[in-house]
Amino acid sequence: MEIKNIFKIYFVYVIYNQEVTETMFAIMLS
C-alpha cells in the first residue's frame, strides 16, 4: 500500500468521523 493511499483513507475517515460525532452531539443536546 502506498503512503498516499493511507493518507487519503485516513483523511476521509477523519472527516466522516467528525460528521458522525457532530450529529451524535446534536441528537444528545436536542
Contacts in CASP RR format, 6 or more apart in sequence:
PFRMAT RR
TARGET T0000
AUTHOR 0000-0000-0000
METHOD contacts of the structure
MODEL  1
MEIKNIFKIYFVYVIYNQEVTETMFAIMLS
END
